[in-house]
């Protein structure tokens, strides 16, 4: 038989935090600088596909990518999920949709938010348009959200 | 061992305090693309990728293998990450070598990196976890007492560490990829530099660098088809031991001695001092040069400092150590071990440029990590074993 160990189990809180920095490189750097100027750019692969947001290396072949292409500021929702009760850290303070949005001229979809007001306004295949933040800084949140395109 | 293993491609970045011109993917890509070009291969010619970096907390990148797969042309291929603290660059190369030796893959790309400018290695190594002894202040704070113990035991004169610091920085001037370029370095300058962790002065410590290193390893058939003369792997060994254990000798760790003995046995080396032409040792603080010379059997215990003092380890000495300038001149932590392994390969290929050791035929690549508790080593030679 094992004898029970009669000892107090101690615990203590340990908070560890310090800042990191990131160099975005020439491709993501150009994309973010474009957002600052309210322009959305992707890159074209050797196979002709336009990737938005751009990546430095072709995910299929590994080749470096450098041919930038400006794409449209509106596009099609390819899939979405409704957030009925946003939390503190969500980008919008009212119910919204997370959505994958394929911008006009792009072959891939960008993850962002759609401010549709109500879930009933959301549909796969619907058209949405970018809404820029008032002041831009060169980051993805320069796109405040997307909103249903007026038909 | 079913297959021979050879290095047919070596690549590294220019190392610098901050490579703000490239992202992390761009940094590893730079080294990997150079290794491929050196091997006369394209991404298509690679069967698998083995990547290493030092602890996750350094850059806050938890899964570099996931983050960097497309930059390393690994889509549709196996990629894995190796992690053994500071020795990781060495152990990453060894895992790649094992994949070749085991006959699993014919051509393996191995890459290691650190982007210290985006990280916080000093403070990542200074955490004080509740109920555990703190590791004090960074790696220097941890290793300084071991160095003091070495000096006391060996009765080494105080200038030995400074001799190493000067020698490695002068060697670095011959290496176009080296981070530190200190053409005016002198014993007086080292002596006058601030004491960071007694007895380690500022100029006796490694810099913080951004950089990456890559190699292409292949089997005997692959080596036959490669455009240049390969560096043949004669032996590989890794050992580890606990960071804190009763009776553990942290100055001359048993894991390092046993790792070297295993390595020399595989490579048929009975007298390392005579049979090894050049050694690329992991020396982040100057005094680790004499300490590892003893641990690796190049000198008797307590006599390693004599090799330094007598000029034996100079680039024109009879056992050149770190002709590239070593970790004291470039320290992208995760890559630092692989840079030692790659330097050993370049030396026996006769391609080390201005820091080439004349007639180098057998070279040692060495890495250590953690609290002197992980060791990774290889011997490479110009001749097929």
HADDOCK unambig.tbl for C-alpha pairs under 7 A between the chains (distance, minus, plus):
assign (segid A and resid 12 and name CA) (segid B and resid 130 and name CA) 6.36 0.50 0.50
assign (segid A and resid 14 and name CA) (segid B and resid 129 and name CA) 6.68 0.50 0.50
assign (segid A and resid 14 and name CA) (segid B and resid 130 and name CA) 6.78 0.50 0.50
assign (segid A and resid 20 and name CA) (segid B and resid 59 and name CA) 6.59 0.50 0.50
assign (segid A and resid 20 and name CA) (segid B and resid 118 and name CA) 5.54 0.50 0.50
assign (segid A and resid 20 and name CA) (segid B and resid 119 and name CA) 5.35 0.50 0.50
assign (segid A and resid 20 and name CA) (segid B and resid 120 and name CA) 6.99 0.50 0.50
assign (segid A and resid 21 and name CA) (segid B and resid 118 and name CA) 4.47 0.50 0.50
assign (segid A and resid 21 and name CA) (segid B and resid 119 and name CA) 6.73 0.50 0.50
assign (segid A and resid 22 and name CA) (segid B and resid 118 and name CA) 5.58 0.50 0.50
assign (segid A and resid 23 and name CA) (segid B and resid 20 and name CA) 5.63 0.50 0.50
assign (segid A and resid 23 and name CA) (segid B and resid 22 and name CA) 6.51 0.50 0.50
assign (segid A and resid 23 and name CA) (segid B and resid 23 and name CA) 5.10 0.50 0.50
assign (segid A and resid 24 and name CA) (segid B and resid 23 and name CA) 4.99 0.50 0.50
assign (segid A and resid 25 and name CA) (segid B and resid 21 and name CA) 6.04 0.50 0.50
assign (segid A and resid 25 and name CA) (segid B and resid 22 and name CA) 4.47 0.50 0.50
assign (segid A and resid 25 and name CA) (segid B and resid 23 and name CA) 4.30 0.50 0.50
assign (segid A and resid 25 and name CA) (segid B and resid 26 and name CA) 6.96 0.50 0.50
assign (segid A and resid 26 and name CA) (segid B and resid 22 and name CA) 6.96 0.50 0.50
assign (segid A and resid 57 and name CA) (segid B and resid 70 and name CA) 6.18 0.50 0.50
assign (segid A and resid 57 and name CA) (segid B and resid 71 and name CA) 5.64 0.50 0.50
assign (segid A and resid 59 and name CA) (segid B and resid 70 and name CA) 5.36 0.50 0.50
assign (segid A and resid 59 and name CA) (segid B and resid 75 and name CA) 6.93 0.50 0.50
assign (segid A and resid 60 and name CA) (segid B and resid 75 and name CA) 6.60 0.50 0.50
assign (segid A and resid 61 and name CA) (segid B and resid 73 and name CA) 6.77 0.50 0.50
assign (segid A and resid 62 and name CA) (segid B and resid 70 and name CA) 5.58 0.50 0.50
assign (segid A and resid 62 and name CA) (segid B and resid 71 and name CA) 6.19 0.50 0.50
assign (segid A and resid 62 and name CA) (segid B and resid 72 and name CA) 6.90 0.50 0.50
assign (segid A and resid 62 and name CA) (segid B and resid 73 and name CA) 4.45 0.50 0.50
